[in-house]
Amino acid sequence: MKVNELITNDTLNGIHIDDYQRLLKIKERLDSSVREKINLENLSLEFGISKSKLKRDFKTVFNNSVYQYFMISKMNKAHKMLQSKQKNISQIAYELGYDYPSTFSQMFKKIKGFSPSEVTTIIKTPK
């Protein structure tokens, strides 16, 4: 849905259009920074928004906390990487900033509802 449609449909939930556009940039930043650790203080400074406003507005617009959104985005990327079968679980874990593959696997299962190894062992059956 485009920004103009959101304004027309009043789905910005009381968020000013400038704040909404800033939130979209923050969301893009989170999506492109899955290897890094998330730091709300740094995000607020980088985007010129108070930490409390960032937390409140992000939750209002995206229905997840910044951290929840970040972890879901990270695990969605991991899922795509696992499906491609170009890298093993350990390689993906390290690429996404985890020091231990077991920690990555626990978080993946918590977010996705199944383990990374379940993704890599799925064999496609011919139609």
C-alpha positions, -999 to +999 in steps of 0.1 A: +000+000+000+014+034-009+018+062+015-009+083-001-034+054+001-025+050+038-032+087+044-065+085+025-075+053+044-063+068+077-042+038+085-012+057+098-029+054+133-023+090+142+013+090+131+024+121+112+035+114+076+071+126+083+073+103+112+058+074+092+084+080+064+112+080+090+098+047+104+100+032+069+136+042+066+143+027+101+125-005+089+147-006+058+178-001+080+168-030+102+161-052+071+196-045+057+215-048+090+207-084+101+243-091+109+245-063+135+232-062+170+203-039+174+208-008+196+178+015+201+199+043+214+220+043+182+189+040+160+173+070+177+204+091+173+209+080+137+173+090+128+168+120+150+140+105+171+137+099+208+140+063+220+106+063+236+089+078+204+108+053+182+095+024+204+059+037+206+055+047+169+072+015+155+049-007+176+019+014+164+027+011+127+043-023+125+025-041+153+058-054+167+085-039+189+117-028+171+135-059+185+107-083+175+106-069+140+144-072+137+144-108+149+116-118+126+133-101+097+166-119+106+149-153+108+130-147+075+164-141+058+178-172+075+149-192+063+155-181+027+192-189+030+184-223+044+160-230+015+187-221-010+209-248+005+240-229-006+253-226+030+250-249+060+234-239+093+267-229+110+277-207+080+243-190+081+245-185+119+279-168+117+268-147+087+238-134+107+261-124+136+256-154+160+287-166+178+272-201+183+250-220+158+231-235+187+219-200+198+209-193+162+190-226+161+171-218+193+161-184+181+151-197+147+129-223+163+114-197+186+105-174+158+096-198+130+082-227+150+106-253+135+143-259+136+168-249+108+176-286+103+140-292+094+143-267+066+175-283+052+162-319+053+129-312+035+131-331+002+109-318-026+087-344-042+080-342-079+046-331-089 
